[in-house]
């Protein structure tokens, strides 16, 4: 493949051909370029890729894609385009030979539940003897082998490489968590989705999308290139999605739908329900996980698998890392780690705890969350009779003090109880020390992440699970 092969398949303003060398890879990261690579210079929110062109050429790029005029170097091809992100997607799809066409691809979007729903889909398919790749918040799993990826939805050039590797490994399916950022920034352009799932929508990423309508529109980009669509019509925006895409299949627990879960009961710590007269047992005890399960069941059913077989495959699903994950301890308390970082996710966690149990939550909020969202999280915590230990999450370019003030304003509005402890490990220790046998200590926000952003976007190594285990060991001494 050379420049001519690519030019024929992309949108461009102009190009200069200075070599006919083979093109083997494409990226927007100058550090990842390899010999024979196309470097796409993207003017992003933090960095301008045009400043890294020389480094990309030094690392082996033979073709440079730009959106602005730049000094040309002899022997290097140049392509000028209107939108670098669209160009990255178009070139990536060509270079990787459109791998999504050779797999069954399922996309999952929504504010909450993406990771669990995607993991359930992958688990069901694997247990039906159909290998699956899973791309999402917890990393990438190709036939259960884990690869680290930086975002919920990686760049399109990374996704295409993962899908191509999956094809080469003769894997049949791929499940992709589709974030609003990923959809809006063209990271999924050209991916052909056999099934797309919309779980729910609640307030998040207002710093990026500005309002809920823009946020919803970004999510709906997924449906524009999906053969089959699934929406949760118990959710306000799910009903709106159904109105926009009338052909979409619907699921619910409350409203009438194509796939309505009925006779939902919690029995011996497991959720039991029926779907089209088929009985399901879910090895989880939260109602929100029933929504995730039904979404996964419908997705796999629309791929052609019968509900009876899906029910059997789902029985062995035990959960996802850092999604209402219990930490073993000898103090008789229920320590839970969860990635919850939106008001609705906090509410779902709180409502999953038995009413007769005391709730102590350790949490902060990210520095790029709006004051409104921080306030709402504090308010919801107080409304659910939670004792809040307000601590550090990822302050980034904000300060712990500002973030805590916003959270506490919500707690105080509802006359809730709280304490401020800036250091996260100290906050966890305090929560465990004040907990009595049977209490729930909820460690919210960091989940499975292996870092904390204390200053800007600089990552400091941190593990919630390791930290809580260190605290438990220290308290034994």
C-alpha positions as CSV (number, residue, x, y, z in Angstrom):
1,X,0.0,0.0,0.0
2,X,1.3,3.5,-0.9
3,X,0.2,7.1,-1.0
4,X,-1.9,6.6,-4.1
5,X,-3.9,3.8,-2.5
6,X,-4.8,6.0,0.4
7,X,-5.5,9.2,-1.5
8,X,-8.2,7.4,-3.5
9,X,-10.1,6.5,-0.4
10,X,-10.0,9.7,1.8
11,X,-11.2,13.3,1.8
12,X,-8.4,15.8,1.2
13,X,-7.7,19.4,0.1
14,X,-4.3,18.9,-1.5
15,X,-1.4,16.5,-1.4
16,X,2.3,16.5,-2.4
17,X,3.8,13.1,-3.4
18,X,7.6,12.9,-2.7
19,X,7.9,9.1,-2.3
20,X,6.3,5.9,-3.3
21,X,7.3,4.0,-0.2
22,X,5.1,1.4,1.4
23,X,2.7,2.6,4.1
24,X,2.3,0.2,7.0
25,X,0.9,2.1,9.9
26,X,-0.8,5.3,11.0
27,X,-1.0,7.3,14.2
28,X,-1.5,10.7,15.7
29,X,1.2,10.0,18.4
30,X,4.7,10.8,17.1
31,X,6.1,8.5,19.8
32,X,4.3,5.5,18.3
33,X,5.1,6.1,14.7
34,X,7.0,3.3,13.0
35,X,8.9,3.0,9.7
36,X,6.6,3.4,6.8
37,X,4.1,5.3,8.9
38,X,1.6,8.1,8.3
39,X,1.6,10.8,11.0
40,X,-1.6,12.7,11.4
41,X,-1.0,16.1,13.1
42,X,-4.1,16.9,15.2
43,X,-4.6,20.2,16.9
44,X,-6.0,18.9,20.1
45,X,-7.2,20.5,23.4
46,X,-3.8,20.2,25.0
47,X,-1.2,19.7,22.2
48,X,-0.8,20.7,18.6
49,X,0.4,17.8,16.6
50,X,2.0,20.0,14.0
51,X,4.7,20.7,16.6
52,X,5.7,17.1,16.6
53,X,6.1,16.6,12.8
54,X,9.9,16.6,12.9
55,X,9.9,13.9,15.7
56,X,7.5,11.8,13.7
57,X,9.7,11.9,10.6
58,X,12.7,11.1,12.8
59,X,10.9,8.0,14.0
60,X,10.1,6.8,10.5
61,X,7.1,8.6,9.1
62,X,7.1,8.9,5.3
63,X,3.8,10.7,5.1
64,X,2.5,13.7,7.1
65,X,-1.2,14.8,7.3
66,X,-1.8,18.4,8.2
67,X,-4.6,21.0,8.5
68,X,-2.3,24.0,8.1
69,X,0.5,24.9,5.8
70,X,3.9,23.6,7.0
71,X,7.5,23.6,5.9
72,X,8.0,20.6,3.6
73,X,11.0,18.2,3.9
74,X,12.4,16.5,0.8
75,X,11.3,12.9,0.4
76,X,8.2,13.2,2.6
77,X,4.6,13.0,1.4
78,X,2.2,15.6,2.6
79,X,-1.6,15.5,2.7
80,X,-3.6,18.6,3.6
81,X,-7.1,17.9,5.0
82,X,-9.9,19.9,6.5
83,X,-10.4,17.7,9.6
84,X,-7.5,15.7,10.9
85,X,-9.5,13.4,13.1
86,X,-11.7,12.4,10.2
87,X,-8.6,11.8,8.1
88,X,-7.0,9.7,10.9
89,X,-10.1,7.5,10.8
90,X,-10.3,7.2,7.1
91,X,-6.6,6.3,6.7
92,X,-6.6,3.9,9.7
93,X,-9.5,2.0,8.2
94,X,-7.7,1.7,4.9
95,X,-4.3,0.7,6.3
96,X,-5.9,-1.9,8.6
97,X,-8.2,-3.1,5.7
98,X,-11.5,-2.3,7.4
99,X,-11.3,-5.0,10.1
100,X,-14.7,-4.3,11.6
101,X,-16.3,-5.7,8.5
102,X,-14.7,-9.1,9.3
103,X,-16.1,-9.3,12.9
104,X,-19.4,-9.0,14.7
105,X,-19.0,-5.7,16.5
106,X,-21.2,-4.6,19.4
107,X,-21.1,-1.1,20.7
108,X,-22.3,-0.1,24.2
109,X,-22.9,3.5,25.2
110,X,-24.6,5.4,28.1
111,X,-23.5,7.4,31.1
112,X,-23.5,4.4,33.5
113,X,-23.1,0.6,33.0
114,X,-21.0,0.5,29.9
115,X,-18.2,-1.6,31.4
116,X,-20.5,-4.1,33.1
117,X,-22.8,-4.5,30.1
118,X,-19.9,-4.9,27.7
119,X,-18.3,-7.5,30.1
120,X,-21.6,-9.4,30.3
121,X,-21.8,-9.5,26.5
122,X,-18.2,-10.8,26.3
123,X,-18.8,-13.3,29.1
124,X,-22.0,-14.7,27.5
125,X,-20.4,-15.0,24.0
126,X,-17.2,-16.7,25.5
127,X,-19.4,-19.2,27.3
128,X,-21.3,-19.9,24.1
129,X,-17.9,-20.9,22.6
130,X,-17.6,-17.7,20.5
131,X,-14.4,-15.8,21.3
132,X,-14.6,-12.1,22.0
133,X,-12.5,-9.0,22.2
134,X,-13.5,-6.4,24.7
135,X,-12.3,-2.7,24.4
136,X,-13.2,-0.4,27.3
137,X,-12.5,1.3,30.6
138,X,-10.8,-1.6,32.2
139,X,-8.4,-2.1,29.2
140,X,-8.6,-4.3,26.2
141,X,-9.1,-8.1,26.4
142,X,-8.4,-10.2,23.3
143,X,-9.6,-13.7,24.0
144,X,-9.2,-12.9,27.7
145,X,-5.6,-11.7,27.3
146,X,-5.3,-8.2,28.7
147,X,-3.7,-5.2,26.9
148,X,-3.5,-1.7,28.5
149,X,-5.3,1.1,26.7
150,X,-5.4,4.8,27.9
151,X,-9.1,5.7,27.4
152,X,-12.5,4.1,27.5
153,X,-12.6,4.5,23.8
154,X,-9.0,4.6,22.4
155,X,-8.0,6.5,19.2
156,X,-9.4,4.9,16.0
157,X,-5.9,3.8,14.9
158,X,-5.6,1.8,18.1
159,X,-9.1,0.3,17.8
160,X,-8.4,-0.7,14.2
161,X,-5.1,-2.4,15.2
162,X,-7.0,-4.3,18.0
163,X,-9.7,-5.4,15.6
164,X,-7.2,-6.4,13.0
165,X,-5.3,-8.5,15.6
166,X,-8.6,-10.0,16.6
167,X,-9.3,-11.0,12.9
168,X,-5.8,-12.4,12.7
169,X,-6.4,-14.5,15.8
170,X,-9.7,-15.7,14.2
171,X,-11.9,-14.1,16.9
172,X,-15.5,-13.8,16.0
173,X,-16.7,-10.8,18.0
174,X,-15.7,-7.5,19.5
175,X,-17.5,-5.4,22.1
176,X,-16.6,-1.7,22.3
177,X,-17.4,0.7,25.0
178,X,-18.3,3.9,23.2
179,X,-17.8,7.1,25.2
180,X,-19.3,10.4,24.2
181,X,-15.8,11.8,23.7
182,X,-14.8,8.9,21.5
183,X,-17.9,9.3,19.3
184,X,-17.7,13.1,19.0
185,X,-14.0,13.0,18.3
186,X,-14.4,10.5,15.4
187,X,-12.6,7.7,17.3
188,X,-15.2,5.2,16.0
189,X,-15.6,6.6,12.4
190,X,-15.8,3.7,9.9
191,X,-16.4,1.0,12.5
192,X,-19.4,-1.1,11.3
193,X,-21.5,-2.0,14.3
194,X,-23.8,-5.1,14.1
195,X,-25.5,-4.1,17.3
196,X,-25.5,-0.8,19.3
197,X,-26.8,-0.5,22.9
198,X,-27.9,2.6,24.7
199,X,-28.2,2.2,28.4
200,X,-29.0,5.5,30.0
201,X,-28.0,9.2,30.1
202,X,-27.5,11.4,33.1
203,X,-25.4,14.5,33.8
204,X,-21.7,14.1,33.1
205,X,-19.0,15.7,30.9
206,X,-20.8,19.1,30.9
207,X,-17.3,20.7,30.8
208,X,-17.0,19.1,27.3
209,X,-20.5,19.0,25.9
210,X,-21.9,22.1,27.7
211,X,-25.5,20.8,27.8
212,X,-27.5,17.5,27.9
213,X,-28.7,17.9,24.3
214,X,-25.1,18.0,22.9
215,X,-24.2,15.1,25.2
216,X,-27.2,13.1,23.9
217,X,-26.4,13.9,20.3
218,X,-22.8,12.7,20.7
219,X,-24.1,9.4,22.1
220,X,-26.5,9.0,19.1
221,X,-23.6,9.1,16.6
222,X,-23.2,5.4,17.5
223,X,-26.7,4.6,16.2
224,X,-26.0,6.2,12.8
225,X,-23.8,3.4,11.8
226,X,-25.4,0.4,13.5
227,X,-27.4,-2.3,11.9
228,X,-29.4,-3.1,15.0
229,X,-30.1,-0.7,17.8
230,X,-31.2,-1.3,21.4
231,X,-32.5,1.3,23.9
232,X,-33.6,1.4,27.5
233,X,-37.1,3.0,27.5
234,X,-37.2,3.3,31.3
235,X,-34.7,6.1,30.7
236,X,-35.9,9.5,29.5
237,X,-33.2,9.7,26.8
238,X,-33.7,6.1,25.8
239,X,-37.3,7.0,24.9
240,X,-35.9,10.0,23.0
241,X,-33.5,7.7,21.2
242,X,-36.4,5.4,20.2
243,X,-38.2,8.5,18.8
244,X,-35.2,9.3,16.7
245,X,-34.6,5.7,15.6
246,X,-38.0,4.1,15.3
247,X,-36.5,0.7,14.2
248,X,-34.7,0.4,17.5
249,X,-35.5,-2.6,19.8
250,X,-36.5,-1.6,23.3
251,X,-35.9,-3.1,26.8
252,X,-37.1,-2.2,30.3
253,X,-38.0,-3.3,33.8
254,X,-41.0,-0.9,34.1
255,X,-42.4,0.4,30.8
256,X,-43.7,-1.8,28.1
257,X,-41.0,-2.8,25.6
258,X,-39.9,-5.5,23.2
259,X,-37.8,-7.1,26.0
260,X,-39.3,-6.4,29.4
261,X,-37.8,-8.1,32.5
262,X,-40.6,-9.4,34.8
263,X,-40.9,-11.0,38.2
264,X,-37.6,-9.4,39.3
265,X,-36.7,-10.6,42.8
266,X,-33.6,-10.7,45.0
267,X,-33.3,-14.2,46.4
268,X,-30.3,-15.3,48.5
269,X,-28.1,-12.4,47.2
270,X,-28.9,-13.1,43.5
271,X,-31.3,-11.3,41.1
272,X,-33.9,-13.5,39.5
273,X,-36.0,-12.3,36.6
274,X,-37.8,-13.5,33.5
275,X,-37.5,-12.3,29.9
276,X,-40.0,-13.6,27.4
277,X,-40.8,-16.5,29.8
278,X,-37.2,-17.5,30.1
279,X,-35.9,-17.5,33.7
280,X,-32.5,-15.8,34.4
281,X,-30.4,-15.8,37.5
282,X,-27.8,-13.0,37.9
283,X,-25.1,-13.5,40.5
284,X,-25.4,-9.8,41.5
285,X,-27.7,-8.1,44.0
286,X,-28.2,-4.6,42.6
287,X,-31.2,-3.5,40.5
288,X,-29.0,-1.5,38.1
289,X,-27.2,-4.7,37.2
290,X,-30.5,-6.2,36.0
291,X,-30.7,-3.3,33.5
292,X,-27.1,-4.1,32.4
293,X,-27.9,-7.8,32.1
294,X,-31.0,-7.3,30.1
295,X,-29.1,-5.0,27.7
296,X,-26.4,-7.7,27.3
297,X,-29.0,-10.4,26.8
298,X,-30.9,-8.6,24.1
299,X,-27.6,-7.7,22.3
300,X,-26.5,-11.4,22.2
301,X,-30.0,-12.5,21.3
302,X,-30.0,-10.1,18.3
303,X,-26.8,-11.8,17.2
304,X,-28.8,-15.0,16.8
305,X,-28.5,-16.9,20.1
306,X,-31.5,-18.3,21.9
307,X,-32.5,-16.9,25.3
308,X,-32.3,-20.3,26.9
309,X,-28.6,-20.7,26.0
310,X,-27.9,-17.1,27.0
311,X,-29.5,-17.7,30.5
312,X,-27.2,-20.6,31.1
313,X,-24.1,-18.7,30.0
314,X,-25.0,-15.7,32.2
315,X,-25.2,-17.7,35.4
316,X,-21.5,-17.9,35.8
317,X,-21.0,-14.1,35.5
318,X,-19.7,-12.8,38.9
319,X,-19.0,-9.2,38.2
320,X,-16.4,-6.7,36.9
321,X,-13.3,-5.4,38.7
322,X,-14.1,-2.3,40.7
323,X,-17.8,-2.5,40.0
324,X,-19.4,-3.0,43.5
325,X,-16.4,-5.2,44.3
326,X,-16.1,-6.4,47.9
327,X,-12.8,-6.3,49.7
328,X,-12.1,-9.2,52.1
329,X,-11.4,-8.2,55.7
330,X,-11.6,-9.6,59.2
331,X,-13.4,-6.6,60.7
332,X,-16.9,-7.8,59.8
333,X,-17.6,-4.7,57.6
334,X,-18.6,-4.5,54.0
335,X,-15.8,-2.6,52.1
336,X,-16.8,-1.9,48.5
337,X,-14.7,-0.5,45.7
338,X,-16.6,1.1,42.8
339,X,-15.7,3.4,39.9
340,X,-18.9,5.5,40.4
341,X,-18.1,9.1,39.3
342,X,-21.5,10.5,38.3
343,X,-24.5,11.6,40.4
344,X,-26.6,8.8,39.1
345,X,-23.9,6.2,39.7
346,X,-23.6,7.3,43.3
347,X,-27.3,7.1,43.7
348,X,-27.4,3.6,42.2
349,X,-24.7,2.4,44.6
350,X,-26.4,3.9,47.7
351,X,-29.8,2.4,46.8
352,X,-28.1,-1.1,46.4
353,X,-27.1,-1.1,50.1
354,X,-29.8,-2.6,52.3
355,X,-31.8,0.1,54.1
356,X,-30.9,-1.2,57.6
357,X,-27.2,-0.8,57.0
358,X,-25.1,2.3,57.8
359,X,-23.4,3.8,54.8
360,X,-20.0,5.5,55.0
361,X,-18.7,6.8,51.6
362,X,-15.1,7.9,50.8
363,X,-15.1,10.1,47.7
364,X,-14.0,13.2,45.9
365,X,-14.6,14.5,42.4
366,X,-12.4,15.1,39.4
367,X,-11.2,18.6,38.8
368,X,-12.8,18.7,35.4
369,X,-16.3,18.1,36.7
370,X,-18.6,21.1,37.0
371,X,-19.5,22.7,40.3
372,X,-23.1,21.6,39.6
373,X,-22.1,17.9,39.4
374,X,-20.0,18.1,42.5
375,X,-22.8,19.8,44.4
376,X,-25.3,17.1,43.2
377,X,-23.1,14.3,44.3
378,X,-22.9,15.7,47.8
379,X,-26.6,16.3,47.9
380,X,-27.4,12.8,46.8
381,X,-25.1,11.4,49.4
382,X,-26.9,13.3,52.2
383,X,-30.3,12.4,50.8
384,X,-29.4,8.7,51.1
385,X,-28.2,9.1,54.7
386,X,-24.6,8.6,53.9
387,X,-21.8,9.7,56.1
388,X,-19.4,11.4,53.6
389,X,-15.6,11.3,54.0
390,X,-14.8,14.0,51.4
391,X,-11.3,13.4,50.0
392,X,-9.1,13.7,47.0
393,X,-10.0,12.2,43.6
394,X,-8.3,13.7,40.5
395,X,-8.0,17.4,41.2
396,X,-6.0,17.9,38.0
397,X,-6.0,21.7,37.4
398,X,-8.3,22.5,40.3
399,X,-7.7,22.2,44.0
400,X,-9.0,19.8,46.6
401,X,-10.3,22.7,48.6
402,X,-12.5,24.1,45.8
403,X,-13.8,20.6,44.9
404,X,-14.5,19.8,48.5
405,X,-16.4,23.1,49.0
406,X,-18.7,22.3,46.1
407,X,-19.4,18.8,47.4
408,X,-20.0,20.0,51.0
409,X,-22.4,22.6,49.7
410,X,-24.6,19.8,48.5
411,X,-24.2,17.8,51.7
412,X,-25.1,20.8,53.9
413,X,-28.1,21.7,51.7
414,X,-29.7,18.4,52.9
415,X,-28.2,18.6,56.5
416,X,-25.9,15.6,55.9
417,X,-23.0,14.4,57.9
418,X,-19.4,14.6,56.6
419,X,-15.8,15.1,57.4
420,X,-13.0,16.5,55.1
421,X,-9.8,14.5,54.9
422,X,-7.6,15.5,52.0
423,X,-5.2,12.5,51.9
424,X,-7.1,9.6,50.3
425,X,-5.4,6.9,52.3
426,X,-6.0,8.7,55.6
427,X,-9.7,9.1,54.5
428,X,-10.0,5.4,53.9
429,X,-8.4,4.6,57.2
430,X,-10.8,6.9,59.0
431,X,-13.8,5.4,57.3
432,X,-12.8,1.9,58.3
433,X,-11.9,2.9,61.9
434,X,-15.4,4.4,62.5
435,X,-17.3,1.6,60.8
436,X,-19.0,-1.0,63.0
437,X,-19.7,-4.6,62.1
438,X,-22.2,-4.9,59.2
439,X,-21.6,-1.3,58.0
440,X,-20.9,-0.5,54.4
441,X,-17.7,1.4,53.6
442,X,-18.0,2.6,50.0
443,X,-14.8,3.7,48.3
444,X,-16.0,5.5,45.2
445,X,-14.5,7.1,42.2
446,X,-11.0,5.6,41.6
447,X,-12.1,2.1,40.9
448,X,-9.6,0.0,38.9
449,X,-7.4,3.0,37.9
450,X,-3.7,2.7,38.7
451,X,-3.0,6.4,39.0
452,X,-4.3,9.6,40.6
453,X,-3.9,13.0,38.9
454,X,-2.9,15.4,41.7
455,X,-1.4,18.0,39.5
456,X,-2.7,18.7,36.0
457,X,-2.8,15.5,33.9
458,X,0.4,14.1,35.5
459,X,-0.3,10.5,36.7
460,X,1.0,9.5,40.2
461,X,0.8,5.7,40.8
462,X,-2.1,4.8,43.0
463,X,-4.2,1.7,43.5
464,X,-7.4,1.8,45.6
465,X,-7.3,-1.9,46.2
466,X,-3.7,-1.9,47.3
467,X,-4.3,1.2,49.5
468,X,-7.3,-0.3,51.4
469,X,-5.3,-3.5,51.9
470,X,-2.4,-1.5,53.3
471,X,-4.8,0.2,55.7
472,X,-6.3,-3.1,56.8
473,X,-2.8,-4.5,57.5
474,X,-1.8,-1.3,59.5
475,X,-5.0,-1.5,61.6
476,X,-4.0,-5.1,62.6
477,X,-0.8,-3.9,64.2
